[in-house]
Amino acid sequence: MKKLLLGDRQVPAIGLGTWHMGDDQSTRAQEIKALQAGVAAGARVIDTAEMYGNGRSEALVGDAIRDLNRDDLFIIDKVLPSNASAKRMGHSLETSLKLLGTDYVDLYLYHWRGAVPLSETVETLQKFQQAGKIKHWGVSNFDLPDMQELLTLPDGDQVAANEDLYNLSSRGVEYSLLPWQRQQQIPFIAYTPVGAGDERGNMMTNKTVKQIAVTHNATPWQIVLAWDIRDGNTLAIPQSGDPKHAVDNIKAASIDLSQDELDQLDVAFPKPTSKQPLDVR
């Protein structure tokens, strides 16, 4: 199973996303089982955010992990830009910790840039890291200029990860951001790693993806996930409210794609040849 270093932990390269989970009471029990099944299958990372359902996703995660060994898990949470100030972050973090039922989060991300000065947000994140409320901090929806600016700030080099949208159909970050992050040894977290809507459909029905899936006795979904994490510096966080599907997602971390297969996928879904606007959903 492929792993990467995130903060100070080696974690499996496929985790569990929770965007859109926790909103529907009729599916809540199954969603909890899906998260627990994913952990039982080997996942360690669970990604959530205060924005997701205004805390309902965090509460779902809290219920799912209540009887699990907290030390085995790596919980990622995110603070909204409007709460990323010295004045507001503490309340926001404490609310998230209460919903999660834990004393700390392993990685706390600044969800996207807002009006608060980046230096203030970094200074505040550092304060809560030093207090033990968060083990590490990072950012999300940052492009290359944002990351370069971050590293010019005091303690900006303590950033533990950047989370952006990335999949076979959305490869813009490969042009400059991903190579730079590899050079700086800053892990990358891919959200929406199997796409959404028509984009996902195009990947799952693509002839090349399907042929490679047959070769590996896998699903197209698993091949797309295996592609996401091919570089050893990327964590993918697919979301699934179905226990079997969640387990299948984690199993994709054990698929090794050959160079020939990767070349075939490059033909089917070409690499960017110029800088692209950051894809944000």
Sequence and secondary structure as in RCSB ss.txt:
>XXXX:A:sequence
MKKLLLGDRQVPAIGLGTWHMGDDQSTRAQEIKALQAGVAAGARVIDTAEMYGNGRSEALVGDAIRDLNRDDLFI
IDKVLPSNASAKRMGHSLETSLKLLGTDYVDLYLYHWRGAVPLSETVETLQKFQQAGKIKHWGVSNFDLPDMQEL
LTLPDGDQVAANEDLYNLSSRGVEYSLLPWQRQQQIPFIAYTPVGAGDERGNMMTNKTVKQIAVTHNATPWQIVL
AWDIRDGNTLAIPQSGDPKHAVDNIKAASIDLSQDELDQLDVAFPKPTSKQPLDVR
>XXXX:A:secstr
  EEEETTEEEESB EE TT SS GGGHHHHHHHHHHHHHTT  EEE  TTGGGGHHHHHHHHHHTTS GGG EE
EEEE GGG STTTHHHHHHHHHHHHT S EEEEEE S  SS HHHHHHHHHHHHHTTSEEEEEEES  HHHHHHH
HTSTTGGG   EEEE BTTB GGGTTHHHHHHHHT  EEEESTT  HHHHHHHHT HHHHHHHHHTT  HHHHHH
HHHTTTSSEEE  B SSHHHHHHHHHGGG    HHHHHHHHHHS   SS       
